[in-house]
Amino acid sequence: MIELLVNSVSIPMVAFLIVSLIMFFAGVFGFLTRKNLIMILISVELILNSVDINFAVFNRYLFPEQMEGLFFALFGIAIAACETAVAIAIIINIYRRFGNVDVDNVNKLKG
């Protein structure tokens, strides 16, 4: 009988945290430097996804028998999906009004 061997080599926590850190700073950089609202929204999603990775990783390494970090990550994903739907609706309305989705047009809506 052939037995399947399970690879017991695990990826160190630092590797996940480095990926999460790169995603977070890419999101912050995109948020601060972009003028297109869609690109700003994508940057915010990168930031939120990096936080979800941290929830899952810390749950796995600190409390492997519990699921709280994974539930926090699921709630974070659900909130990000709702936030994206509302932001896309706002961006579509801005596009209909001005014809493009630059941040400069949002300031025109005030006056």
C-alpha positions as CSV (number, residue, x, y, z in Angstrom):
1,M,0.0,0.0,0.0
2,I,1.4,3.4,-1.0
3,E,1.2,6.0,1.7
4,L,1.1,9.7,0.8
5,L,3.7,11.7,2.6
6,V,2.7,15.0,3.9
7,N,5.3,17.7,3.6
8,S,6.0,18.9,7.1
9,V,8.1,21.8,6.0
10,S,6.2,25.0,6.7
11,I,6.7,28.4,5.4
12,P,8.1,30.7,8.1
13,M,5.9,33.5,9.4
14,V,8.4,36.1,8.3
15,A,7.8,35.2,4.7
16,F,4.1,35.9,5.0
17,L,4.8,39.2,6.9
18,I,7.2,40.3,4.2
19,V,4.6,39.7,1.5
20,S,2.0,41.6,3.6
21,L,4.4,44.4,4.2
22,I,5.2,44.8,0.5
23,M,1.4,44.8,-0.3
24,F,0.7,47.4,2.4
25,F,3.4,49.8,1.3
26,A,2.5,49.3,-2.4
27,G,-1.1,50.3,-1.4
28,V,0.0,53.3,0.6
29,F,2.3,54.5,-2.2
30,G,-0.5,54.0,-4.8
31,F,-3.0,55.8,-2.5
32,L,-0.8,58.8,-2.1
33,T,0.5,59.2,-5.7
34,R,-2.4,58.3,-8.0
35,K,-5.0,60.8,-9.2
36,N,-7.4,58.3,-10.7
37,L,-10.1,57.2,-8.3
38,I,-10.1,53.6,-9.6
39,M,-6.4,53.3,-8.9
40,I,-6.9,54.8,-5.4
41,L,-9.6,52.2,-4.8
42,I,-7.3,49.4,-5.9
43,S,-4.6,50.7,-3.6
44,V,-7.1,50.7,-0.6
45,E,-8.0,47.1,-1.5
46,L,-4.3,46.2,-1.4
47,I,-4.0,47.7,2.1
48,L,-7.1,45.8,3.3
49,N,-5.9,42.5,1.8
50,S,-2.5,42.9,3.5
51,V,-4.3,43.3,6.8
52,D,-6.3,40.1,6.1
53,I,-3.1,38.2,5.4
54,N,-1.8,39.3,8.8
55,F,-5.0,38.2,10.6
56,A,-4.7,34.7,9.0
57,V,-1.0,34.4,9.6
58,F,-1.0,35.4,13.2
59,N,-4.0,33.1,13.8
60,R,-2.2,30.2,12.3
61,Y,1.1,30.7,14.1
62,L,-0.1,31.9,17.5
63,F,-3.4,30.0,18.0
64,P,-3.4,27.1,15.4
65,E,-6.4,25.3,17.0
66,Q,-8.6,28.4,17.0
67,M,-10.3,30.3,14.1
68,E,-10.7,33.8,15.3
69,G,-8.1,35.3,13.0
70,L,-9.7,33.6,10.0
71,F,-13.1,34.9,11.0
72,F,-11.7,38.4,11.3
73,A,-10.2,38.0,7.8
74,L,-13.5,36.9,6.4
75,F,-15.3,39.8,7.9
76,G,-12.6,42.1,6.5
77,I,-13.1,40.6,3.1
78,A,-16.9,41.1,3.4
79,I,-16.5,44.7,4.5
80,A,-14.0,45.4,1.6
81,A,-16.5,44.0,-0.9
82,C,-19.2,46.3,0.4
83,E,-16.9,49.3,0.4
84,T,-15.9,48.5,-3.1
85,A,-19.5,48.3,-4.3
86,V,-20.3,51.7,-2.8
87,A,-17.1,53.3,-4.1
88,I,-17.7,52.0,-7.6
89,A,-21.2,53.4,-7.6
90,I,-19.8,56.8,-6.5
91,I,-17.1,56.6,-9.1
92,I,-19.6,55.8,-11.9
93,N,-21.6,58.8,-10.9
94,I,-18.5,61.0,-11.0
95,Y,-17.7,59.6,-14.5
96,R,-21.2,60.4,-15.7
97,R,-21.0,64.0,-14.5
98,F,-17.4,64.9,-15.6
99,G,-16.4,62.3,-18.2
100,N,-13.3,61.1,-16.3
101,V,-12.5,59.9,-12.8
102,D,-9.7,62.2,-11.6
103,V,-9.5,63.3,-8.0
104,D,-9.5,67.0,-9.2
105,N,-13.1,66.6,-10.3
106,V,-14.3,65.6,-6.8
107,N,-13.2,69.1,-5.5
108,K,-15.5,70.6,-8.2
109,L,-18.5,68.8,-6.6
110,K,-18.2,71.0,-3.4
111,G,-19.0,74.2,-5.1
